[in-house]
Each structure stands twice: as C-alpha cells, then as structure tokens.
C-alpha cells in the first residue's frame, strides 16, 4: 500500500517562499505520477503541479507556473514543491497525491484530482498580505 506523508506548510508573508515535502513509501512500480493539489473551503481541489517518473516531465497550472517548482529526490523517495513569490490567494491546504501507471492509461490527466489513487494528509499554507 502506497503511503504519503506531506509536510512543510506554514505561515509566510506575501512574496515569501516555502518548500513542501512529500515522503512516499510502498511503491511497487517505478512508473508513477506525483501531484500537488490545494484546496480551500467550499472549492474543488485544484491541481497545481505534477511530476511523472518515467520521463521526468513536469506540469503546472497557469496560476502557479513560474512561481512553483516540483522536483523529486528518488534516493529519499521524496517529492518537493518549492513555492516562491507567494500570494495571499495561494493560501490553502496542500496535498500530495500519487498515481501508479498500469500501461493502459494514455489519457491520464496530471492535474485532475480524480485521477489519483493515493493522498497525503495535507499541510496548511497561509500567506499573509
């Protein structure tokens, strides 16, 4: 069973930075996607970034492209999300998520929450103005 533990959230002023971490365990395949999502009360969970292990591709939402960076450290089984130039509207609970490819998923949507099988517990990011 895949387990994800995300951390690194906190309170930061607008313009500041944070780095979120997601430690994964239990993978039985080296072909997977790791995504970061965020959610505020009353809104749908929004995909912000994704990393795919096979080709090391990255995907970003328009709202964070150029400010957030997703990266992976395979030796530590950890995926990071570097958040720079933070804005008050980035305030949300951030979740990491994992999808394990089965070879028959050519229409995988990397920033769609419903695609993902496994989820971390979430970490709060609050950006003050």
HUFENJO-V330341 format. One record per residue. N is the residue number from 1. PSI is psi in radians with two decimals (* if undefined). OMEGA is omega in degrees with one decimal (NA if undefined). D_LAST is the distance of its C-alpha to the last C-alpha in Angstrom with 1 decimal. Layout:
# HUFENJO-V330341
n:psi:omega:d_last
N:PSI:OMEGA:D_LAST
N:PSI:OMEGA:D_LAST
This chain:
# HUFENJO-V330341
n:psi:omega:d_last
1:2.25:177.6:40.4
2:2.34:175.2:37.1
3:2.45:-178.9:34.5
4:2.34:177.0:30.9
5:1.95:-179.6:28.6
6:2.64:-176.2:25.0
7:3.06:173.4:22.6
8:-0.08:179.3:19.8
9:3.00:179.4:16.8
10:-2.95:179.2:14.3
11:2.25:-178.1:11.0
12:2.65:177.0:9.1
13:2.71:176.4:6.2
14:2.40:-176.7:5.3
15:-0.19:-178.6:8.9
16:-3.03:-175.2:10.5
17:2.71:172.0:13.5
18:2.75:171.3:15.4
19:2.10:176.2:19.0
20:2.56:179.1:20.4
21:2.57:175.6:24.1
22:1.95:178.8:26.8
23:2.19:-176.8:30.2
24:2.55:174.6:33.0
25:2.75:174.8:36.5
26:0.08:177.9:39.5
27:2.36:174.4:39.6
28:0.08:179.5:43.2
29:2.63:175.4:42.5
30:0.31:178.2:41.0
31:1.70:-173.7:40.1
32:2.95:173.2:36.8
33:2.46:174.5:33.3
34:2.23:-179.2:30.1
35:2.71:170.6:27.0
36:2.34:-179.2:23.4
37:2.84:174.8:22.1
38:2.72:-176.9:19.1
39:2.38:171.8:19.1
40:2.72:-177.7:17.1
41:2.33:176.5:19.3
42:-0.04:-179.8:21.5
43:2.78:176.9:21.2
44:2.71:176.8:23.5
45:2.24:-174.4:23.0
46:2.24:175.3:21.8
47:2.29:-179.5:23.4
48:-0.52:-178.3:21.2
49:2.67:178.6:23.8
50:2.56:176.4:27.4
51:2.29:176.8:30.0
52:2.30:-169.0:33.7
53:-0.63:-172.0:36.0
54:-0.79:-177.7:39.2
55:0.05:178.6:38.1
56:0.62:175.4:34.7
57:2.68:176.0:33.0
58:2.62:-179.2:29.3
59:2.52:-179.3:27.6
60:2.60:171.0:24.0
61:2.75:179.4:22.4
62:-0.54:-175.3:21.5
63:-0.34:-176.6:17.8
64:-0.15:-177.2:17.6
65:2.30:-178.0:20.7
66:-0.23:179.2:20.2
67:-0.60:-179.0:17.1
68:2.57:177.9:18.6
69:2.23:175.6:22.1
70:2.43:179.1:24.5
71:2.90:-176.1:27.4
72:2.44:171.9:30.2
73:1.69:-176.4:32.3
74:-0.61:-179.4:35.5
75:-0.51:-179.4:37.0
76:0.04:-177.0:34.4
77:0.74:-174.0:34.1
78:2.42:172.6:30.4
79:2.38:-177.4:28.0
80:2.69:168.2:24.6
81:1.93:177.1:21.4
82:2.14:-178.3:19.5
83:1.98:178.5:15.9
84:2.83:177.8:14.6
85:0.85:-174.7:12.0
86:2.56:179.7:9.8
87:2.72:177.2:7.6
88:-0.56:-179.6:6.0
89:-0.09:173.0:9.6
90:-0.12:178.9:11.1
91:2.19:-176.9:10.7
92:2.98:164.7:14.4
93:2.22:-178.9:17.5
94:2.35:-178.4:19.0
95:2.43:166.4:22.8
96:2.72:-176.8:25.4
97:2.74:-178.2:28.6
98:2.53:174.1:32.1
99:2.28:178.6:34.8
100:2.10:-178.5:38.3
101:2.53:180.0:40.3
102:0.11:178.8:43.9
103:-0.06:-177.8:45.3
104:0.67:-173.6:45.3
105:0.99:-176.2:41.7
106:-0.27:-178.6:41.6
107:0.45:178.6:39.2
108:2.32:-179.9:36.5
109:1.86:-168.3:33.1
110:-0.38:-177.8:30.6
111:0.37:179.5:27.4
112:2.04:-174.1:29.1
113:-0.64:-176.3:28.4
114:-0.22:177.7:31.9
115:-0.43:-166.3:33.6
116:2.50:-173.9:32.6
117:-0.59:-170.1:34.9
118:2.53:-174.7:33.0
119:2.54:168.9:29.6
120:3.12:-175.0:27.7
121:-0.24:178.6:26.3
122:2.60:177.5:22.6
123:2.34:-174.0:19.7
124:2.27:171.4:16.3
125:2.17:179.3:13.2
126:2.17:-179.6:9.9
127:2.08:-179.4:6.6
128:2.60:-178.6:3.8
129:*:NA:0.0
